[in-house]
Amino acid sequence: MDKDPPRARLYYLFGTGQQPQSRSWLERLPAGLFGISVGLFGLTGAWQRAAASGWEIAAKASELLLWVAAATWILSLLLYACKCKRYPQAVLQEARHPVQGSLQALIPISILLAVVLFSRPDQGVWLVLVLAALALDALIGWRVISVLATGQLPRNAITPALYLPIVGGALVGSMALASLRLHGWAVILFGIGLSGWSVLEARVLTQLFEGRMPEAVRPTIGIELAPPVIATLAASMVWPSLPGDVLIVGLGVAVMPFATVMARFRWWSGAPFSIGFWSFSFPLAALASTVLEVVQRSALPQWIGALSLAFATAVIVWLAVRTLALLVKGRLAP
């Protein structure tokens, strides 16, 4: 970071407009807020898989979680829509920001996850939502790719958040299309997600290995966990007859990213808590879902699935409690 030009550092850390302290809470409301609903949707899917395995308590828990996640998502959409209407320049400034712009991809990803959980193949309205979400994600992803490909992205702005529009949108989009029984298109999107992951992985890991990220964006390191587990979960949905052993290979691929993140535990855990820490929620929920899929498709003991689900649930409950504390203190919008 210290080697970057001063203008690049200021652009990365503050954007190009007025200082954050002079803005209203609605103007400062970050797109990262959608990370909460994304994590809750992911956890709901994990509990639904547990219910499919015959766990009695899981059916009621998944139903409750679904409505909590839906309410959180709808509230986030309403708040961000108000921000777009009242402060369009703030939204555009956020879109131009190298990190916040990538986090805006959480909006279409949350829509795609809602389609996965609520849709029915014979209801055309869900396809319209999927196409709209994919178009928005493609717009965000194209800007990220163009900035990266032309060398305009400051070196200190290379964070795991870059995965969201290019990898996350494509892989979750493949899940949504698979849930609508559009297998061919789901396969294409799955391939796009893997391609984006291969392009970004070396660049992001190289930057992480060079040293600490700025404190304000350290919570986004949780996104580094996402690509392998989400790709494996997406594969299980695109190809329902995939053997459990293949999914286990995907879990093996996820080991090194988890080791990379945990090796940096001291410096990212020391950052002040913010909603950015919800970056850990969806990867852990996807991991629990994948383990439960493996349990259903192989001879893996059920207690492993229960343990992974309990861990993901405990982390997300902790995140929810800390987030409510921020809300009570009036510090939710940074």
N, C-alpha and C positions, 0 to 999 in steps of 0.2 A: 504494500500500500504506500509506503513512504517514497517509493521510486516513481509513483504516478505524478503527472502534472497537477498543480494545485487546482486548476479548473476541473479536472477529472474527479478529484477527491470531493470537491464541493458538489459537483453534479451528482455524484454517487450518494453522498450522505444526506444532501438537503434538497436536491432537485434544482430547478431554476427560478422558482418563484419566491414568495414572501416566506418569512421564517415561520415555523410551525406554531410558535407561541401566540401568534396574532390571529390564529384561525379558530373558528367555532368547532365544537366536537363533531358535528356532522361533516364539516369540510375535511376534518382530519381522519374521519372514519376510513380505515384501510380495507383494501380488498381481501387482506389476510383474514378478515372476519369470517369469510366463507370456509376457512379451514376447520372451523368448529362443526359446521353442518356436514362437511365432507368426512370428518372423523366419526361423527355420530352415525352417518349413513353406513360407513364401513363397519362399525361395531354392530349395527343392526343386522347387516348381512351375515356377520359371523354367528350371531345368536340364532338367526334363521337356519343356518346350516346345522347348528347344534340341535335345534328343534326337529329338523329332518332326520336326525339320528335317533330320535325317540326320547330325548331328554324332556321330561314333563315340565320342569320349570322354565325351560328355554322358550317355549311357545308364548307364554305370557310375557316374559321379559322382552322378547323380540317385538311383540306388538306394542308394548309400552315405549320401547326405544324408538320404534318407527315413528310414532306420533310426536315424540319429543324432538327427534331429528327433523321431521317435517315442519314443526312449528318454528324451530330455530332457523331453518332454511328460508321459510316464507318471510320471517321477520327480517332476516339479513337482506333478502331481495328488496323488500319494501324500503328499508333504510338506505340501501345503495341506490335504489331508483330515485329516492328523494335527493340524495347527493348529486346524482347525474342531472337532475332538473334544476337544483338551486346553485350548484357549483360545478358547471361543466368544465371550466378551465382547470379546476383542481383534479378532475378525473383525467383530463388530457395530460396534465403534468405528471400524474401518477403513471399513465400509460407510457410516457417517454422515459420514465425512470428505469434504469437497468435491472433493478431488483423488484420494485413494486409493480412494474409492468408485467413481469413474469408471474407475480402472485395474482394478478387479475385473472389468470387462467383458472383459478379456483372457482370462479363463477360458472363457466361452462362445465367444468368437471362436476360441480355439485348438481347441475341440471341433469347430466348424464347418469349420475348415481341415483337420482330420484326416478329416472326412467327405469333403471334396472330393478328398483325395488317396488315401483307402483304399476309398471306398464303391463298391458296384456297384448299379445301379438295381433289381435283383431281390432285394436283401437288405433285408428290412424293419427289421432292427435299426438300420440307419443313420438311417432316418426317425425312429425313437424318439429317437435321440441328437440329431438336429436339432431336434425339437420341444422336448426338454428344454433344449437350449442357448438356443433362441430365447425360451423362457419365462423363463429366468434373465436373459438380456439385457434382456428387456422389463421385468422387475422393477427392474433397475438403472437402465435408461433412464427409467422412470416417476418414480423418485425424483429423478433429475437434472432432469427437466422440471418437476416440481412445485416444487423448490427455486428454479429459475430463474424460473418463472412467477409465483411469489409474492414475489419480491424478497428471499428469505432467503439467497441465496448472496453471501458477501463479495466485493467487487469484485476483491480481489487473488487470489481463488480461481478466476477465469475464465481457464482455460488450455486449450490444445488437447486436453488429456485428456478434455474434455467430448464430443469427437467420438466417442470409442470406443463407448459404449453406444448412442448415437442414430444415428450414421452408420455406423460400422464394423460393428456387429452386423447391421444391416439389409443392407448391401451384401455382406458375406461370407455372410450367410444366403441371399441370392439366389443366390450362387455354389453353395452347398451344395444348394439346392433344384433348381437347374439341372442339377447333376451327377446328381441322382436323377430327372431328367426330369419334374419338376413345374413345367412352364413357367409356367403361369398364376400360381401362388403366388410363383414367383421374380420375375415382373414386378411384382407388388404390393409385394414387399419392396424391390425396386430403387427403386420410386417413393417408398417411405417413407424410404429412405436419402437420396435427393436432397432430399426435403422437409426432413429434419432438418439436412442440410448447409446449405441456404439459410437456415434459421432461425438457426443457430449462427454462420455464417461472419462476418456483420457484427459480432456481439457479441464474438467471440474476436479478430478482427483489430483492432477498435477498442481493446481492452485491450492488445494487443501494441504497437500504435502509440503508446500513451501512455507507454511506458517499459519498463524492465527488469522481468522477473519475478523473484521471490525466487530466490536461488541454488539452493536445494534442488530446485526444480521446473523449472529451465531446461532440463534434458535432455528434458522432455516436448515441447519445441518441435518435435521431429522428427515428431510426430503431425500437425502442420499440413500436412505434405507429403502426407498419406495420402488425403484425400477425392477429389481429382480422378483420381489414378492408380488407386485401387481402384475408383472408379465406372467408369472406362474398361475396366479389366480385367473387372469384373463384367458390363458390357455385352457384352464379347466372348464371355463364356460363356453369357449368357442368350440372345443372338442370334448363333449361330455363323456365320451367313452375312453378318454385318455387314461392309460394305466397309472396307478398310484406311484409306481417306480419313477415314471417320467417327472411327476410333480416333485418327488423327493430330490431329483437332480436340480430342479429349480430352487428348492430350499437350500441345497448345497451352494449354489451360486450366490445366494443371499448372505452366506456366512462372512465373506470378506468385507462387504460394505458395513455389516454390523460391527465387525472388529475394528474397521477404520474409524467409525463414529465413536465407539466406546473408548478407543485409545485416546480420544480427545475429551473425555468426560470432564476433566477438571476445568478446562477453559470454557466449554459451552455451558456447563452447569452453573458456573459462577456468574453468568450474565443475569441481569434483573429479569424477573418473569414478565412475559408479554404473551399476547395471543399467538405470537410466532412459534411458541413451543407446541402448538397444535400440529406442527409439521410432523411430529412423531405419531400422531393418532392414527391416521389412515394407514401408514405402513404397518403398524403393529396390529391393527384390525385386519388388514389384508393377510398378514402372516397367520393370524389365528384362523381365518377362513380357509387358507390354504392347508394348514395342518389338519383341520377338520375334514377337508376334502380327501386328504391322504388317508386319514383314518377310515373314511367310508370306502375307499377304493383299494385298500391293502390290509395287511394283517397287523398294522400298527395299533398298539393298545389305546383304548379310549382315554385313559388318564392323561396321555400326552396332549390330546386335543383339549381336554378340560383345563389343563394347566396353561396352555397358550391362550385360551379364551379368558381365563381368570386374570392372567397378567395384563392382557390388552384392556380388559374392563377396568382393572385397578388403576392403570396409568391414565385412562381417559376420565375416570371419576376424579382423580387427583387434578387433572387439567381443568375440569369443570369447576371444582371447588376454588382453585386459584383464580380462575377467570371471574367467577362471581365476586371474589374478594376485590379484584381490580374494578369491577363495575360499581361495587358499593363505595369504593374510594374515589370514583370518578376518574380513573386512570386507564380505562379500557382503550380509548383512542390515544395513541402515543403523541 
